[in-house]
């Protein structure tokens, strides 16, 4: 080994993996919140009270006719 340390690679990589998992957990929580927000907005705008998609309203919105 260039450094003379047998465990240099694992000493460096293991903490990086731990930090990456922490950041990934934070990202996944934020991502789930955004999915929930978009789902709520879609449901409020384009679904009937019974939960069915109002396709006419959705198509009109997508075509620019609102």
N, C-alpha and C positions, 0 to 999 in steps of 0.2 A: 504494500500500500504506500502511496506517495506520502500521505500524512503521517504514517507510522501508527495510526489509530485503527485498530481492527473494527471498531464499531462506529466509525465516523459517519458512514452512509446512513445507518439506522438512527444514529443520534440526530441527524438533520431531517430525515424523511418522516419519521414518526410524528414529531410535533407538527409538521406541515399537514399531514393527513388529518390530525385532530382538528387543526384550525379550519381545514377545508370542510370537514363534517359540520362544525359549528356554523360556518357561513351558509352551507347548504340547508341546514335546518331552519335558519332565519329566512332564507330565500323561499323555502317551501311554505312556510307559514304565511309570508307576504303574498305568495302566488295564490294560495288557497283563499285568502281574503279577497283578492281581486276577482277570482273566479266567482265567488259568492256574490260580490257586488254586481258584476256583469249579469249573472243569472237573475238576480233580483230586478235589475233594470229591465232586462228582456221580458221577464214575467209580467212586470207592471205595465210595460208598453204594448206587448204583442201577444198576451194570453188572455183568454176569457176567465171569468170568475171560477169556472170549473177546471181550469188548468190547461185547456186545449189551446194550441197555437191558432191565432187569428191570422190565417194565411193571407187573406185579402189585405188586411192592414199592413202586414209585413212586406208583401209584394209592392204595395203602394209606396211604402217608405223607401224601399230599395230602388224604386224607379224614379224617385224624386217627387212623387205626387203626394204631398201631405197637406 
